[in-house]
Amino acid sequence: MRRWSLLLVLALLSSGCALQRQVPGTSLAWDARRGELAAIDAWDLRGRIAVKSGDSGGQGRIDWQQRDADAWLKVSGPFGLGAWEIRFNEREIVVTDGKGEVTASYSGPDAADRFLRGQLGWSFPAVSARYWLLGIPAPGLPYREQYDDAGWLVAIEQQGWSVRYDGFSEREMHWLPRKISVENDSGRLRLVMDDFSTTIADSP
């Protein structure tokens, strides 16, 4: 009995170790990486964006600065409306045009979602996107992760959206996504990260 008990304990320990997925080529577990990135409260992103909904869509560029819960975006091109500057958090969103004039302002817990629904025709969880861009699920909500045979994270399923990752790059000691595709039956958004920094720059 003691021998079988020992074998059972060893088997359980082995299976627990096997569940600790590692970032390929490193000693870092995905769980540890998720915790590290969730603790980052400031980052800057510059890249290219493409949006598609039904037969319509467009491409453009995006600059995104995240400072804790507050986000500042400069988006040009994809909606056919020139350049926008968008500031939002969980409570409000303010949109200005290229001339600096306020063109939209919403308040309330779903302010960003309501604005995007009005522009795109479908709702998008903008607040959760700040985590998806880092390659981690939004905290406090159910999610499912998928990994490829080599051990890389390839998708997060959350809030009815599929967030797919096409490769990671090591930037400032963090493994961050290179390309992201976020889609569901309503539409699709794709991002290519040209520059992704967790070094804090001055906000505009």
C-alpha positions in Angstrom: 0.0 0.0 0.0 2.8 2.4 0.9 4.5 1.7 -2.5 1.3 2.4 -4.4 0.6 5.5 -2.4 4.1 6.8 -3.2 3.6 6.0 -6.9 0.3 7.9 -6.9 1.8 10.9 -5.3 4.7 10.9 -7.8 2.2 10.6 -10.7 0.1 13.5 -9.4 3.2 15.6 -9.0 4.4 14.7 -12.5 1.0 15.7 -14.0 1.1 19.0 -12.1 4.5 19.8 -13.6 3.3 18.9 -17.0 0.5 21.4 -16.7 3.0 24.2 -16.1 3.4 25.2 -19.8 6.7 26.9 -20.6 7.3 29.7 -23.1 9.4 27.7 -25.7 13.1 28.3 -25.4 12.9 29.9 -21.9 12.5 28.9 -18.3 9.4 31.1 -18.0 6.0 29.5 -17.5 3.0 31.0 -19.3 1.3 31.4 -15.9 4.3 33.5 -14.7 4.3 35.5 -17.9 0.6 36.2 -17.5 1.1 37.5 -14.0 4.1 39.7 -15.0 2.2 41.4 -17.9 -1.0 41.9 -15.9 1.1 43.9 -13.4 2.3 46.3 -16.1 0.2 49.5 -15.9 1.9 51.5 -18.7 2.9 50.7 -22.3 3.1 52.2 -25.8 2.2 50.5 -29.0 2.6 51.6 -32.6 1.4 49.6 -35.5 -1.0 48.9 -38.4 -4.6 48.2 -38.1 -7.2 46.6 -40.4 -10.9 46.4 -39.7 -13.5 44.4 -41.6 -17.3 44.1 -41.2 -19.3 42.4 -43.8 -18.3 43.9 -47.2 -16.8 47.0 -45.7 -13.5 47.6 -44.1 -10.3 49.6 -44.2 -6.7 49.9 -43.1 -4.7 52.5 -41.2 -2.2 53.2 -38.5 -2.6 53.2 -34.7 -0.7 54.6 -31.8 -1.9 53.4 -28.4 -0.7 54.6 -25.0 -2.0 52.9 -21.9 -1.6 54.4 -18.5 -3.2 52.2 -15.9 -7.0 52.3 -16.7 -6.6 55.3 -19.1 -5.9 54.8 -22.8 -5.0 57.3 -25.5 -5.3 56.3 -29.1 -4.5 58.0 -32.4 -6.1 56.1 -35.3 -5.9 57.1 -38.9 -7.5 55.5 -41.9 -9.6 52.4 -41.2 -13.0 54.1 -40.8 -12.7 56.5 -43.7 -12.9 59.5 -41.4 -9.3 60.8 -41.5 -7.5 60.8 -38.1 -9.1 60.4 -34.7 -7.7 60.9 -31.2 -9.5 58.8 -28.7 -9.2 58.9 -24.9 -11.1 56.3 -22.9 -11.3 54.3 -19.7 -14.0 52.2 -18.1 -16.2 55.2 -17.5 -16.0 57.5 -20.5 -14.7 58.1 -24.0 -13.9 61.4 -25.8 -13.1 61.5 -29.5 -11.5 64.4 -31.3 -10.8 64.9 -35.0 -7.6 66.0 -36.7 -8.4 69.6 -36.0 -8.7 68.9 -32.2 -12.5 69.3 -32.2 -14.5 67.0 -30.0 -16.7 64.9 -32.3 -18.1 62.4 -29.7 -18.3 62.0 -26.0 -19.9 59.2 -24.0 -20.0 58.4 -20.3 -21.1 55.3 -18.4 -19.7 51.8 -17.9 -20.1 50.8 -21.5 -19.1 54.2 -23.1 -16.3 52.8 -25.4 -18.5 49.9 -26.5 -21.4 52.2 -27.4 -19.1 54.5 -29.4 -17.7 51.6 -31.4 -21.1 50.1 -32.0 -22.2 53.4 -33.5 -19.2 53.5 -35.8 -18.7 49.9 -36.7 -22.2 48.5 -36.3 -21.1 46.0 -33.8 -19.9 46.1 -30.2 -16.3 45.5 -29.3 -14.9 45.1 -25.7 -12.3 47.9 -26.0 -11.4 47.8 -22.3 -10.5 44.1 -22.5 -8.4 44.8 -25.6 -5.7 46.4 -23.5 -5.0 42.9 -22.1 -5.4 41.0 -25.3 -2.8 43.2 -27.0 -0.3 42.0 -24.3 -1.2 38.4 -25.0 -3.1 37.8 -21.8 -6.9 37.4 -21.0 -8.8 40.2 -19.4 -8.9 39.6 -15.6 -12.0 38.6 -13.8 -13.7 37.0 -16.9 -13.9 33.4 -18.1 -11.5 32.5 -20.8 -9.9 29.6 -22.7 -6.4 29.5 -24.1 -5.0 27.4 -26.9 -1.4 26.4 -27.5 0.3 24.9 -30.6 2.4 21.7 -30.5 5.6 23.7 -29.9 4.0 25.3 -26.7 3.3 28.8 -28.0 0.0 30.5 -27.2 -2.0 30.8 -30.4 -5.5 31.9 -29.1 -7.6 33.3 -26.3 -11.3 32.8 -26.4 -13.1 35.4 -24.2 -16.3 37.4 -24.2 -17.5 35.8 -27.4 -14.3 36.8 -29.3 -11.4 34.7 -30.7 -8.1 36.5 -30.2 -5.5 34.7 -32.3 -1.7 35.3 -32.1 0.8 35.0 -35.0 4.1 34.9 -33.2 5.8 36.6 -30.3 8.9 38.8 -30.0 11.0 39.4 -26.9 10.9 43.1 -26.1 12.4 44.6 -23.0 12.5 41.1 -21.4 8.8 40.5 -22.1 7.4 38.1 -24.7 4.8 40.3 -26.6 2.7 39.6 -29.6 3.8 40.4 -33.2 0.4 40.1 -34.9 -3.1 39.8 -33.5 -6.4 38.9 -35.1 -9.6 39.6 -33.0 -12.8 38.3 -34.5 -16.3 37.0 -34.1 -19.4 36.7 -36.3 -19.8 40.5 -36.3 -16.4 41.6 -37.6 -12.6 41.3 -37.5 -9.8 43.5 -36.4 -6.2 42.8 -37.2 -3.1 44.5 -35.7 0.6 44.3 -36.6 2.9 45.6 -33.9 5.7 47.7 -35.4 6.8 48.9 -31.9 5.7 47.8 -28.5 7.4 49.3 -25.4 6.8 49.0 -21.7 9.1 51.9 -21.1 6.9 54.8 -20.0 6.8 57.8 -22.3 5.2 61.1 -21.5 1.5 61.1 -22.3 0.3 63.7 -24.9 
